Amino acid sequence: MAVSDRVQRLRRVLAPEFQAALVVRPIHVHYLSGHAPPDRAPSAVVVGPERCVLVSPGPAPDRGPSVDHVAYRAYGHDAPVDPTSRFEEAVRRALEQAGAAGRAIAVEEEWVPVAIGRAAAEVATTGPLGDRLERLRAIKDEDELALVRRAATIVDGAFAAVAQALRPGRTELEVYAEAERAILLAHGEPFTMECVFVSGPRTLETVGPPTARVVEPGDLLIFDVFPYLRGYKVDVTRTFVAGRATDEQRRLHDVLERALAAGAAAIRPGTTGGDVDRAARGVIEAAGLSCPHHMGHAIGLFHPERPSFVPGETERLAAGMVVTLEPGVYVAPRSGMRLEQNYVVREGEPEALSGYPMELIEAPRLSS
């Protein structure tokens, strides 16, 4: 689905209350224009009755072909520039260009700066956009799914890098560097890396960045990786052991594998997030264990999205959502582990995205 189709879908959910929309949240600017907005200065999208206009600092060659563009100068090498006033002026132009003036405009009130909201109110009637965009982007189109599948393949390569690099005597940071390098080379461009990378007793903390801690023989290592790759996320976890796994480690990981399978069997359109949580958590509790965190959530341009897989979640799954399921068990003093898979919700069985092995990974694993 092209950007123009997303804009059309937004117009349909706006009507009849609104005939235009003004958004500035970066993920929504990206969703409606195809442009990845820079961090250094604000961007916006004005969706009018017939035209969609992107406002951004400088050029935006990645925008969709149906998206008009108003550029503004956010920095000057020859003289000081006030980016705030330049942005406001550009938004005013975009409102006119999009045909939004004199219309009822839905505004992202939680995100739009006061001056920008005031500028829209001067030329039109404004009201809250609410959660319309969140609900639209919950169902991924085929262009989005292609990016998510690509990201999952790249992350599988990072797991393979950890499986080869992990061994006693190396620090978490040394092993992590190999994973980040694998993603960078496969992705082919800079990216935002977010992850959990904890080993040994640190696995009981469930989250944390890599450190200079030296991996010891028999240590478990949790690698939960959720980078932004071309705007979209996958969120996948594997647990590794430095050397040969013990019988107890295998027993605990078997509980996770069964919990994951039970949760995946519940991932169907119409099922609530609470239902999925109950299916996976029930396996863990039946084994006499517990999990201190959620069983997962939806993902996409943002992390996490709803529904969440937590007790009491009433939001229902729908075909086309992308979700992650991540049961974990944490047994003192050193046996914290987690297993996570991402799925596209389908009418039948969900589509699993990661192809990396699901078992407890003994490292180093030599490549074939």
Secondary structure by P-SEA (a helix, b strand, c coil): ccaaaaaaaaaaaacccccbbbbccaaaaaaaccccccccccccccccccbbbbbbccccccccccccbbbbbcccccccccaaaaaaaaaaaaaaaacccccccccccccccaaaaaaaaacbbbbbbcaaaaaaaccccaaaaaaaaaaaaaaaaaaaaaaacccccccaaaaaaaaaaaaaaaacbbbbbbbccccccccccccccccccccccbbbbbbbcccccccbbbbbbbbbbcccccaaaaaaaaaaaaaaaaaaaaccccccaaaaaaaaaaaaaaacccccccccccccccccccccccccccccccccccbbbbbbccccccccbbbbbbbccccccbbbcccccccccccccccc
